[in-house]
Amino acid sequence: MDFQTAVKTCFDKYVVFSGRASRSEYWWFVLFVFLGNILTTLADAMIFGARAADTGILSMVFGLGTFLPAVSAAVRRLHDTGRSGWWWWLWLLPIIGWIILIIWYATQGDEGDNSFGPDPLGGGYGGGGGGGDVEYTPSRIPHVSGD
């Protein structure tokens, strides 16, 4: 999965906490959020004169807009490794929890279907193209057409 597809997928599955997310989907979206935070912080500094220690309006809007997609992608990533999404709450444990989660997010997902759904890479035993028998409904967030 490439950068653009990963970002689109994570926003399409805005609050979909079921299913699985591949490593590439998750880490491309993490890169998008990281770069977006840098750009909005710089824009806040240039437009509003906000210091790096301050949270500017653009940074807050970007953070609010990407929070739920980031959490749902993280939960789906945990599902891909065969873990419950409830493990996401480990981020509340400073350092130890963060290290454990980073290791799990970087770990290769289960090959083939697991209890959370078909393999997002389509390999293994019953995945067949990554879609399997499970259909995910995109969020009901309105899309503005370019026309």
N, C-alpha and C positions, 0 to 999 in steps of 0.2 A: 504494500500500500504506500502511495506517495504522500507528500505533505498536504497537498490540496484535498485529496480524497479523504485523508484522515480527519482534517478539520471539518469538512462537510459532513462526514459520517457522525462525528461527535456532536455537531449541532443538530443534525437530523434526529439523533437519539438523545435529545436534550435531557430528558428525565427517564430514560429507559434503563432501569437497574437490573434487568434480566438479560440473559445471554452472555456472550463472551466477546472480548476485545483482544486482538493480536498485539504483540509487542510494538509493532510498527505503528499501529493506530494510536496506541496510548502515548508512545514517546514522541511522535510527530505532533500530537496535540499539546503535550507538555512544552515542546519547543515553541509552538505557536503562542501559548499563554506567556511563556518567559519573554519572548521577543515583544509581544504586545504590551507587557508590563513596562519594559524598557522604553518603548516608543511613547506610551501614554505618559510616563513620568517625565520624559524629555519634553513632550508637548505641553504638559502642565507647567514646567519650568519656563518655557519660552513664551507661552501665551499668558499665563496668570502669574508668573514670577514665583511659583511655589518652589520651595527648597526640597532637596531630596528626602529630608526627614518628614516633610509634610505629605499628606495624601491629597492630591489634587482631584478635581471633579472628574476629569477624564479617566484617571486611574481608578476611581471608585466605580464609575459606570462600566469600565472594562472588566473590573473585578467581579462586579455583580452579574454581568452578562456571561462570564465564563465559569462562575463558581459551580453551578449545577451540572453543566456538561463535563467539567473536570471531575467532579465527584462520581458521576455516573460512569465515566470512562474508567476511573480507578476501580470502581466496584466490578465492572465487567472484566477488567484486567485480572482482578483477583479470582473471578470465576474461571477464567481461562487456565489458571494454575490449580484449579480444583479446590479453592478456598472460598469460604463464605464471604460475602460482601461486608459483613459486620466487622471483619478484621480491619476495615478501613479506619476504624476508630483508634487504631494504634498510633495514628499521627498525634494524638493527645499526649503520648509519652515522649517527652523530648529525648532526642538523640537515639536511644535504644529503639523506640518504636519507629522512628524515621529510617534507621538503618535496616531494620527488618522489612519494612514496606518497600524500600528501594530494591533490596535483594529479591523480594517476591515479584515486584514489577519487572525486574530484569530477567527473571527465570523463564525458560521456555515453557510454553503452555502445554497442557495435556494433549497428547496425540490422539486424534479421533474424538468421538463424542464423550462428554462427561455428564455429570448430573445437572449441569447448568446449560447444556445445549450442544449443538454441533461445533466441530472444530472451525474457527473462523478462517483458517488457511485452507480448508477443504481437504486436507490430507488425512491419512489414517484410515479408520475403519468404516465410518458411516457418514462422513461429512458431505462428500459429493458436491464440490463447488462452493463450500462455505455457507450456503444458504440452508441446506438440509430441509427439514420439514417445518422449521420455525420461521415465521414471518414477523418482522418487527415493524411496528407502526411508527412512522416518523411523528415527531411532536406536532402539536397543533399551533405552533408559533407561526404567524403569518409571514409569508415570503413576499417580498416586493419584486415584481418582475421588472426586467430592464427595458420593457417596451414603453 
